[in-house]
Amino acid sequence: MSNEQSDDLMSVISEVFAPLEVSRDSTFDDLTADSVSLLRLMVAIQSKFDVDLDVVDMFTVGNVGELIDLVEGRMAHRGVAST
């Protein structure tokens, strides 16, 4: 995933959890995530990046960095070029 795409992904995550400050190390507990916010995040990521995520994925990643890694892996698996 390019830096621009990583930045876009972080922007999507930050938008869902605004006004809280989000970093790669932020846990979803830190962000006071609940099932609704995680589902909103999942749909936003799927829409913006055309990547398959499952509800289970959203509840098994430990922090924002793990989610970014998961999305990058899914995009690489489907053949999106990393530039």
ROTI-701373 format. One line per field, with one value per residue: residue number from 1; residue in three letters; chain; x negated, y, z of N, C-alpha, C in turn. Coordinates in Angstrom, 3 decimals. Layout:
<recs>
num = (NUM,...)
residuo = (ala,...)
cadena = (A,...)
n_x = (X,...)
n_y = (Y,...)
n_z = (Z,...)
ca_x = (X,...)
ca_y = (Y,...)
ca_z = (Z,...)
c_x = (X,...)
c_y = (Y,...)
c_z = (Z,...)
</recs>
This chain:
<recs>
num = (1,2,3,4,5,6,7,8,9,10,11,12,13,14,15,16,17,18,19,20,21,22,23,24,25,26,27,28,29,30,31,32,33,34,35,36,37,38,39,40,41,42,43,44,45,46,47,48,49,50,51,52,53,54,55,56,57,58,59,60,61,62,63,64,65,66,67,68,69,70,71,72,73,74,75,76,77,78,79,80,81,82,83)
residuo = (met,ser,asn,glu,gln,ser,asp,asp,leu,met,ser,val,ile,ser,glu,val,phe,ala,pro,leu,glu,val,ser,arg,asp,ser,thr,phe,asp,asp,leu,thr,ala,asp,ser,val,ser,leu,leu,arg,leu,met,val,ala,ile,gln,ser,lys,phe,asp,val,asp,leu,asp,val,val,asp,met,phe,thr,val,gly,asn,val,gly,glu,leu,ile,asp,leu,val,glu,gly,arg,met,ala,his,arg,gly,val,ala,ser,thr)
cadena = (A,A,A,A,A,A,A,A,A,A,A,A,A,A,A,A,A,A,A,A,A,A,A,A,A,A,A,A,A,A,A,A,A,A,A,A,A,A,A,A,A,A,A,A,A,A,A,A,A,A,A,A,A,A,A,A,A,A,A,A,A,A,A,A,A,A,A,A,A,A,A,A,A,A,A,A,A,A,A,A,A,A,A)
n_x = (-0.853,-0.587,-2.103,-0.310,2.139,2.083,2.212,4.735,6.286,5.814,7.032,9.725,10.205,9.712,11.739,14.042,13.729,13.571,13.958,11.591,8.053,6.231,3.878,1.455,0.952,3.180,5.642,8.782,10.288,9.181,10.220,12.828,14.470,17.380,19.745,21.256,19.674,17.445,18.578,19.392,16.873,15.845,17.546,16.949,14.234,14.409,15.904,14.277,11.807,12.369,12.126,12.377,13.756,14.580,17.045,16.010,13.281,13.091,13.445,11.325,8.836,6.229,5.428,5.202,3.026,2.779,5.158,4.693,2.541,3.883,5.758,3.979,2.749,4.938,5.495,3.119,3.233,5.342,4.203,3.595,1.388,-1.517,-2.858)
n_y = (-1.160,2.189,5.145,7.235,5.870,4.586,6.821,7.718,5.621,5.872,8.327,7.692,6.009,7.811,9.650,8.182,7.883,10.451,13.018,12.038,11.488,9.536,6.939,4.611,2.954,3.096,1.480,-0.183,-0.111,2.147,4.032,3.987,2.231,0.655,-1.892,-0.708,1.474,0.062,-1.438,0.654,1.608,-0.629,-0.739,1.753,1.426,-0.740,0.466,2.623,1.405,-0.911,-3.543,-6.761,-7.251,-8.820,-9.040,-10.357,-9.858,-7.211,-7.357,-8.819,-7.684,-6.003,-3.356,-0.141,-0.202,-2.966,-3.337,-1.746,-3.178,-5.570,-4.732,-3.837,-6.285,-7.730,-6.209,-6.520,-9.241,-9.447,-8.323,-5.616,-3.120,-2.265,0.767)
n_z = (0.000,-0.807,0.622,0.469,0.287,2.775,4.417,3.650,4.623,7.378,7.687,7.219,9.398,11.493,11.033,11.655,14.389,15.338,17.752,18.740,19.064,16.850,16.487,15.120,17.241,18.810,20.668,20.200,22.458,23.714,22.015,22.639,21.234,19.994,19.027,16.985,16.070,15.147,13.098,11.416,10.750,9.391,7.122,5.979,5.311,3.524,1.486,0.631,-0.029,-1.394,-0.325,1.145,4.256,7.314,9.864,12.088,11.772,12.585,15.289,16.164,15.665,17.390,17.582,15.919,14.155,13.611,12.236,9.975,8.884,8.313,6.361,4.382,3.779,2.754,0.504,-0.933,-1.380,-3.155,-5.322,-5.560,-6.400,-4.581,-4.164)
ca_x = (0.000,-1.390,-1.950,0.934,3.242,2.014,2.732,6.179,6.863,5.779,8.047,11.028,10.298,9.805,13.061,15.033,13.546,13.442,12.814,10.443,6.818,5.989,2.544,1.340,0.920,4.465,6.495,10.180,10.753,8.783,11.098,14.187,15.198,18.437,20.071,21.750,18.558,16.612,19.277,19.276,15.500,15.728,18.235,16.197,13.020,14.816,16.337,13.164,10.672,12.841,11.468,13.296,13.561,15.642,17.333,15.066,12.012,13.153,13.399,10.129,7.620,5.985,5.245,5.329,1.931,3.129,6.204,4.041,1.802,4.868,6.280,2.888,2.604,6.074,5.340,1.996,3.703,6.208,3.415,3.411,-0.049,-2.068,-3.794)
ca_y = (0.000,3.396,6.037,7.985,4.986,4.417,8.067,7.710,4.655,6.497,9.385,7.036,5.555,9.011,10.242,7.395,8.056,11.875,13.912,11.424,11.390,8.146,6.583,3.171,2.246,3.219,0.291,0.173,0.261,3.549,4.844,3.704,1.592,-0.298,-2.664,0.188,2.216,-0.883,-1.757,1.854,1.610,-1.702,-0.328,2.867,0.870,-1.516,1.387,3.442,0.627,-2.093,-4.681,-7.586,-7.401,-9.553,-8.528,-10.994,-9.136,-5.965,-7.643,-9.592,-6.868,-5.427,-1.914,0.458,-0.706,-4.317,-3.189,-1.256,-4.318,-6.503,-4.161,-3.888,-7.683,-8.102,-5.527,-7.171,-10.574,-9.351,-7.868,-4.176,-2.830,-1.418,1.706)
ca_z = (0.000,-0.865,1.774,0.283,0.659,4.227,4.981,3.410,5.556,8.699,7.664,7.373,10.792,12.331,10.826,12.395,15.826,15.691,17.759,19.413,18.298,16.488,16.004,14.851,18.522,19.494,20.736,20.025,23.792,23.887,21.169,23.121,20.131,20.280,17.829,15.942,15.477,14.403,11.853,10.572,10.255,8.412,5.898,5.396,4.701,2.357,0.433,0.141,-0.522,-2.110,0.288,1.923,5.695,7.975,11.205,13.012,11.652,13.335,16.718,16.513,15.616,18.703,17.533,14.597,13.328,13.153,11.225,8.761,8.334,7.763,5.114,3.406,3.368,1.902,-0.776,-1.632,-1.782,-4.334,-6.447,-5.625,-6.407,-3.529,-4.766)
c_x = (-0.902,-1.175,-0.656,2.140,3.257,2.567,4.241,6.881,6.898,6.817,9.446,11.225,10.484,11.182,14.129,14.947,13.338,14.375,11.576,9.233,6.493,4.551,2.531,1.388,2.234,5.193,7.940,10.844,10.416,9.742,12.570,15.071,16.274,18.790,20.532,20.590,17.643,17.275,19.250,17.892,15.324,16.354,17.472,14.940,13.365,15.194,15.168,12.091,11.063,12.122,12.492,12.860,14.770,15.856,16.341,13.714,11.994,13.042,12.139,8.836,7.474,5.863,5.333,4.246,2.219,4.216,5.601,3.273,2.747,5.398,5.210,2.692,3.711,5.949,4.214,2.432,4.562,5.495,3.291,1.926,-0.415,-3.113,-4.288)
c_y = (1.227,4.226,6.825,7.133,4.744,5.645,8.146,6.767,5.243,7.610,8.811,6.615,6.755,9.652,9.503,7.675,9.512,12.188,13.323,11.387,9.908,7.989,5.087,2.359,2.308,1.883,0.739,0.440,1.723,4.483,4.692,3.116,0.666,-0.993,-1.763,0.929,1.289,-1.289,-0.560,1.920,0.559,-1.296,0.805,2.363,0.079,-0.603,2.130,2.609,-0.643,-3.355,-5.442,-7.640,-8.118,-8.928,-9.094,-10.288,-7.917,-6.190,-8.408,-8.799,-6.140,-3.920,-1.432,-0.059,-2.098,-4.257,-2.714,-2.389,-5.324,-6.001,-4.200,-5.313,-8.132,-7.449,-6.159,-8.533,-10.499,-8.699,-6.376,-3.889,-1.951,-0.535,2.666)
c_z = (0.000,0.397,1.684,0.681,2.166,4.922,4.813,4.382,6.965,8.783,7.868,8.821,11.718,12.233,11.626,13.887,16.253,16.850,18.450,18.492,18.092,16.002,15.725,16.141,19.282,19.486,20.549,21.371,24.074,23.149,21.545,22.019,20.676,18.967,16.689,15.279,14.684,13.089,10.896,9.950,9.165,7.077,5.208,4.693,3.446,1.198,-0.189,-0.553,-1.267,-1.637,1.130,3.376,6.241,9.349,12.218,12.968,12.552,14.837,17.131,16.393,16.942,18.714,16.087,13.653,12.784,12.088,9.906,8.092,7.679,6.420,4.032,2.887,2.440,0.533,-1.583,-2.162,-3.028,-5.496,-6.594,-5.490,-5.236,-4.145,-3.726)
</recs>
